[in-house]
């Protein structure tokens, strides 16, 4: 595995920022790292990159212990922090050449041009970084994180400041990178997790509260199966309450209803059969899906 975190803890004076967190991230996986502000996400990411020391626990990156083999572990990581630190007086291409020199890249020209193309910086390569918009500065940060072709990419709010078209482009890039590398992605855009990630970790007040695949998370925390149904004719609530498996019926008005059943029950075939038997017309029938946002709110309120 590319990243292994075991019983990780970090204190700031009397505050426990990270509290006994354990997880693993595999190659070929985009892992969403979620939590409210102050939950410990950024602290955990900084420990994995070797930027901060932990108080307890072990972290290994590509088999290298982050504390005892720090240089080897750091060489395997590309990091885009939340507050992207750039030399604003340098030009884009100049800055990437400078970064390539720090990494000791043998053919810097080819690699720099490749990263400029992959991050959509072609028309901005000769501009000063300080003159770029926030979105393009973010692209420069992403380019420098990928420049040395690391096996692990840690991205803290990578689409912050991008416009909708740029967000789609960067998401596509992250998904492509996730097929060959390990990507750990922190974001406040919960729809982004569903669009990009294979798996999600949620931490709250420093503790790990969820770790599962996206679909598995939805099933695990949904608790109920919800179906919205609409009829052309008037239907009495008592008729719907008598259907097998119904736990709750909610009147949405205008002959529309929301029906609840156990999480493993699909009410749609039963409702279709009900409409046929009663000789009434279905005008709406769909299963409500629980989003990562719903689960996030359940676990972090």
QUIZI-V914932 format. One record per residue. N is the residue number from 0. SS is DSSP state (alpha for helix, beta for strand, coil for the rest). PHI is phi in whole degrees, 0 to 359 (none if undefined). Layout:
n ss phi
N SS PHI
N SS PHI
This chain:
n ss phi
0 coil none
1 coil 278
2 beta 230
3 beta 227
4 beta 243
5 beta 233
6 beta 50
7 beta 281
8 beta 221
9 beta 214
10 beta 248
11 beta 244
12 coil 55
13 coil 268
14 beta 265
15 beta 268
16 beta 281
17 beta 231
18 beta 233
19 beta 56
20 beta 266
21 beta 226
22 beta 194
23 beta 228
24 beta 230
25 coil 261
26 coil 294
27 coil 79
28 beta 226
29 beta 254
30 beta 257
31 beta 280
32 beta 244
33 beta 240
34 coil 168
35 coil 292
36 coil 303
37 coil 82
38 coil 282
39 coil 114
40 alpha 297
41 alpha 296
42 alpha 299
43 alpha 298
44 alpha 297
45 alpha 293
46 alpha 291
47 alpha 298
48 coil 281
49 coil 88
50 coil 285
51 coil 236
52 coil 275
53 coil 272
54 coil 274
55 beta 206
56 beta 96
57 beta 232
58 beta 227
59 beta 234
60 beta 236
61 coil 54
62 coil 87
63 beta 259
64 beta 288
65 coil 292
66 coil 266
67 coil 267
68 coil 231
69 alpha 299
70 alpha 293
71 alpha 294
72 alpha 293
73 alpha 296
74 alpha 296
75 coil 269
76 beta 244
77 beta 249
78 beta 231
79 beta 246
80 coil 287
81 coil 299
82 coil 261
83 coil 293
84 coil 275
85 coil 231
86 coil 275
87 coil 290
88 coil 277
89 coil 270
90 beta 273
91 alpha 305
92 alpha 295
93 alpha 298
94 alpha 296
95 alpha 292
96 alpha 295
97 alpha 299
98 alpha 295
99 alpha 299
100 alpha 295
101 alpha 297
102 alpha 275
103 coil 68
104 coil 289
105 coil 287
106 coil 242
107 alpha 296
108 alpha 300
109 alpha 296
110 alpha 290
111 alpha 297
112 alpha 296
113 alpha 297
114 alpha 290
115 alpha 298
116 alpha 291
117 alpha 294
118 coil 260
119 coil 71
120 coil 255
121 alpha 305
122 alpha 279
123 alpha 239
124 coil 298
125 coil 259
126 coil 266
127 beta 286
128 alpha 300
129 alpha 297
130 alpha 269
131 coil 277
132 coil 291
133 alpha 300
134 alpha 298
135 alpha 285
136 alpha 297
137 alpha 296
138 alpha 295
139 alpha 297
140 alpha 298
141 alpha 293
142 alpha 297
143 alpha 292
144 alpha 292
145 alpha 265
146 coil 302
147 coil 270
148 coil 53
149 coil 286
150 coil 281
151 beta 236
152 beta 245
153 beta 244
154 beta 240
155 beta 258
156 coil 55
157 coil 291
158 coil 258
159 coil 298
160 coil 86
161 coil 273
162 coil 280
163 alpha 306
164 alpha 293
165 alpha 294
166 alpha 300
167 alpha 298
168 alpha 297
169 alpha 290
170 alpha 299
171 alpha 297
172 alpha 296
173 alpha 296
174 alpha 298
175 alpha 295
176 alpha 296
177 alpha 293
178 coil 283
179 coil 239
180 coil 236
181 beta 262
182 beta 241
183 beta 251
184 beta 239
185 beta 257
186 coil 205
187 coil 263
188 coil 270
189 alpha 292
190 alpha 296
191 alpha 294
192 alpha 297
193 alpha 294
194 alpha 282
195 alpha 242
196 coil 270
197 coil 274
198 beta 214
199 beta 225
200 beta 244
201 beta 239
202 beta 241
203 beta 218
204 coil 53
205 coil 85
206 beta 252
207 beta 285
208 beta 245
209 beta 201
210 beta 205
211 beta 194
212 beta 297
213 alpha 301
214 alpha 294
215 alpha 296
216 alpha 299
217 alpha 299
218 alpha 291
219 alpha 293
220 alpha 249
221 alpha 291
222 coil 79
223 beta 223
224 beta 257
225 beta 248
226 beta 230
227 beta 257
228 beta 227
229 beta 229
230 beta 240
231 coil 286
232 coil 265
233 coil 285
234 coil 235
235 coil 279
236 alpha 300
237 alpha 298
238 alpha 294
239 alpha 287
240 alpha 295
241 coil 275
242 coil 293
243 coil 299
244 coil 88
245 coil 289
246 coil 258
247 beta 205
248 beta 235
249 beta 238
250 beta 278
251 beta 265
252 beta 88
253 coil 55
254 coil 63
255 beta 247
256 beta 224
257 beta 246
258 beta 246
259 beta 244
260 beta 218
261 beta 299
262 coil 302
263 coil 267
264 coil 254
265 coil 257
266 coil 280
267 alpha 300
268 alpha 299
269 alpha 292
270 alpha 289
271 alpha 295
272 alpha 296
273 alpha 300
274 alpha 296
275 alpha 295
276 alpha 296
277 alpha 276
278 coil 67
279 coil 245
280 coil 258
281 beta 279
282 beta 245
283 beta 203
284 beta 199
285 beta 208
286 beta 271
287 beta 283
288 coil 253
289 coil 275
290 coil 262
291 alpha 300
292 alpha 297
293 alpha 300
294 alpha 294
295 alpha 303
296 alpha 293
297 alpha 300
298 alpha 271
299 alpha 240
300 coil 293
